[in-house]
Amino acid sequence: MKTDINIELFKRYQPARKREIIESLSTAELFAVTEDTVKRIIKEAGRAMYKSRDKELRLSGEYETGNRWNSTIETVSIRRNRLYIQIYIQMDSTDTTIIDEWNTFFKRGEYVGKAFETNRYGDKIPNYCHYTETDKARFMRSLLYQYVQTKQQKKTNNGK
């Protein structure tokens, strides 16, 4: 049975039921999550960025996912009505964070992010982070879990 997560996620189910639905989603169903759904998730569960109308949803350590090698996705944000992903990359001598657009990250095929590191001679050396289709699906699942958990916490804290 195909589940349209874009509709089911916002129905009035118990959080445990929503987690069961998310757990049962196939990879194709996870990639069917629309940009509008992600924007709604961030608007409902995210926090406002300092002195702006933009919002961001930071993934907790429990749901932070990556490529299981040198990078993790930390934050999904809306800036000027466009979606962005913040990726933390571990490099040889230092670490950095890159921000890339949602559409660039979720293009079909493998995503390759690039950050530059300067060596002791002043040469810029690129460092890459690769995300396969499986990594992207894992990230989407963790984003949905984070949304359910954040909404549940807000309800138990009476919206505070």
C-alpha positions in Angstrom: 0.0 0.0 0.0 1.5 3.3 -1.1 1.4 6.0 1.5 1.4 9.7 0.6 3.6 11.1 3.3 2.8 14.6 2.2 -0.7 14.1 3.5 -0.3 11.5 6.3 2.4 13.4 8.1 0.0 16.3 9.0 -3.0 14.2 10.0 -4.0 14.0 13.6 -2.3 10.7 14.6 -0.5 9.9 17.7 3.3 10.4 17.5 3.9 6.6 17.8 1.6 6.0 14.8 3.4 8.7 12.7 6.8 7.0 13.6 5.3 3.6 12.3 4.3 5.3 9.1 7.7 6.9 8.6 9.5 3.6 9.4 7.4 1.7 6.8 8.2 4.2 3.9 10.2 2.9 1.0 13.0 4.9 -0.7 10.7 6.0 -3.5 8.1 7.2 -1.0 10.8 9.1 0.9 11.9 10.9 -2.3 8.2 11.8 -2.9 8.3 14.3 -0.1 7.8 17.7 -1.7 9.5 21.0 -1.1 6.3 22.4 0.2 6.1 19.6 2.8 9.6 20.3 4.0 8.8 24.1 4.2 5.8 23.3 6.3 7.8 21.1 8.6 10.4 23.8 9.1 7.7 26.5 9.7 5.9 24.3 12.3 8.9 22.8 14.1 11.8 25.1 13.3 13.1 28.1 15.2 13.3 31.7 13.9 16.7 32.9 12.9 18.0 36.0 14.6 16.1 39.1 13.6 14.6 37.7 10.4 11.6 35.9 9.2 13.7 32.9 8.1 13.5 29.7 10.0 15.7 26.6 10.6 15.3 23.1 11.9 18.4 21.8 13.6 18.7 18.0 13.7 19.4 16.7 17.1 22.3 14.3 17.7 19.9 11.4 17.7 18.7 12.2 14.2 21.8 13.8 12.7 22.8 11.8 9.6 25.6 11.9 7.1 27.4 9.9 4.6 29.0 7.7 7.3 32.4 8.9 6.4 33.4 12.6 6.7 30.3 14.7 6.9 26.9 15.1 8.6 23.8 17.2 7.8 23.1 19.6 10.7 20.4 22.0 9.7 17.6 22.5 7.1 16.5 26.1 6.7 14.2 28.4 4.8 15.9 31.6 3.7 14.0 34.1 1.6 11.5 31.3 0.8 14.2 28.9 -0.5 15.3 25.7 1.2 19.0 25.2 2.2 20.9 22.3 3.8 23.9 22.9 6.1 26.5 20.2 5.9 29.4 19.8 8.4 32.6 18.4 6.7 35.6 17.0 8.5 38.8 17.8 6.7 42.4 16.9 7.3 43.5 19.8 9.6 40.2 21.7 10.1 36.5 21.3 9.8 34.0 23.5 8.0 30.4 23.9 7.2 28.9 24.4 3.7 25.4 25.5 2.8 23.8 24.2 -0.4 20.4 24.5 -1.9 17.8 21.8 -1.4 17.3 21.2 -5.1 21.0 20.8 -5.7 21.3 18.2 -2.9 18.3 16.2 -4.0 19.1 16.1 -7.7 18.9 12.6 -9.1 22.1 10.6 -8.6 25.0 11.2 -6.2 25.6 14.5 -4.5 29.1 15.8 -4.3 29.8 18.7 -2.0 33.1 20.5 -2.0 35.0 22.6 0.5 38.5 24.0 0.2 41.3 23.8 2.6 44.5 25.8 2.4 47.8 23.9 3.0 50.9 25.4 4.5 52.1 26.5 1.1 48.9 28.5 0.5 47.5 26.1 -2.1 43.8 25.4 -2.0 43.0 21.7 -1.7 39.4 20.5 -2.3 37.7 18.1 0.1 34.6 16.3 -1.0 31.6 14.8 0.7 29.6 12.2 -1.3 26.0 11.4 -0.7 24.4 8.4 -2.4 20.7 7.9 -3.0 20.7 5.7 0.2 22.3 8.4 2.3 19.7 11.0 1.0 16.8 8.6 1.9 18.3 8.1 5.4 18.5 11.9 5.8 14.9 12.3 4.7 13.7 9.7 7.1 15.6 11.3 10.0 14.2 14.7 9.1 10.7 13.3 9.3 11.5 11.7 12.7 12.9 15.0 14.0 9.7 16.8 13.0 7.5 14.3 14.9 9.8 14.5 18.0 9.9 18.3 17.9 6.1 18.6 17.6 5.6 16.2 20.4 8.0 18.1 22.7 6.2 21.4 21.9 2.8 19.8 22.8 4.1 18.4 26.1 5.6 21.8 26.9 2.3 23.5 26.0 3.8 25.3 23.0 6.7 26.9 24.8 
